[in-house]
């Protein structure tokens, strides 16, 4: 896993969902114009919540000492579940501009997982999101 080191931005499909009271965004980054080698991009949209919270959630929901790869797969699975099944989904947008902050983590998978070859996490912003859409949601508990 490597530090991202610089930001990333894009435009495309974005799913917004909540998990444990925090609102997250899930987008896809294509490594080239052929749209192959898709990378999942996931980050919190709730103000005041950093991307590290996502990794804390993943660690809490996995076995003690789980590898970063396993935690990344758990994160991507939650985002994919929101996209496919609507679990916790707040909104789905076919074309939105998004920006991933300069800090965060990258995980490259040895093989495709949830149809993605990697996961990039960081602080995320999605254009056009109203403050009430990204505010904390009622949930079972806050980690």
N, C-alpha and C positions, 0 to 999 in steps of 0.2 A: 504494500500500500504506500502510495506516495502523496505528499502534500500537493494540492492543486497549484498553489503559488500565484496564479493569476485567475481572474474571473472568466466566465464563459457566458455567452448570451445566445439566444436563439428565438425562433418563432415556430410554433407548431401546436400540436395537441397538448393540452394540459388538463390533468385531473386534480381537483382540489378535494381533500378529504381530511377528516379529523380522526385522531387516535389518541386516547388517554387525555382528552381535553385540548390538545394542541392541533392546530390546523397546518397541514403540509401540502405541498405542491409536488406533482410528479409530471415530468416532461421527458422527452426523448431527444438525445443529441445524436446526429448522424456523423460518422467519421469522414465521410466523403459524399460527393454528389450522387453516387449510386444508391445512397441510403442503406448501405450495408454496414455492419459493425455497430449497430445501435448501442448506445450507452443510456442507461436509466439515470435520470437526474432527480434527486429527491432532497427537499429541504423544508424547514419550517417557514410558514408565512405569518404566524402569530407574532406580533411585535414583542420584543423582549425575550424571545426564546431563540437560543442559538442552535446550530446544527449538532453540537455535542449532545444535546438532549435526545436526539434521534438515536444515537449510539448507546446512550444510557438505557433507553427503552429496550433496544435490541438485546443488550446484555442482561437486563432484568428478565426478559422473556425467554432466554435460552439457558442452557446448562452452564454452570460455573466454569470459567476458563474456555468458553467457546472461541474458536478462531475468528479473526476479522472476516474471513471469507464466509463463514457460517452466519455471522451477524449481518453482513452485507446482503446475503441471500434472504434472510428474514425481513430486512427492510424492503428489499425489492418485492418480495412476496406480498407484503402488506399494501404497497402501492399498486401492484398488479391486481390484487383482490378488490381494491377500491375502484379501479378502472373497469374491470370485467364484471364484477358482481354488484357493485354499488355500495359495498360495505363501508359505511362512514362517509360516503361521497357527499360533498356539498355542491359541487358543480363539475361539469365537463365541458371544455371549450375546444373546438376544432382548430382554432387559430388564435393564439395569444403570444405576445412577446414576453419572454422571461429572462431573468438574469441571475446567475449563480455567483455569489461573492467570491473573493480571492482566497479565502481560507476554506478548509474542508478536507475531505479525504477522497481518494480514488481507490477503487478495488477492481482489479481485472480478474474475471473468472477464467478458469482453465478451459471451460466449455460453456456453451450458451445456457443461460438460466432465465426462465420466464422470457425467452426470446431476446435476451440482452447479453452482451459480452462483458459488461462491466457496470459499475455503479459509481456515480459521482455524487457526493453529498456536500452540502454547504448551506450558507444562508441564502435563501431564495426569495426573489420578488417576482410577481406576475402582474403585468400591466392590467389595469381596469378592475382590480379587486377592491371592493368597498370595505371599509373598516369593520363593519359588522360581519362580513364574510370570513375574515381572518382572525377575529377575536376568539378568545378561549371559549371552548364549547363545554357544556355540562358533561361530565363523564363520571366514571366510577371513582377515579382517583387521579391525582397528579403525582408523577414519579419524581 
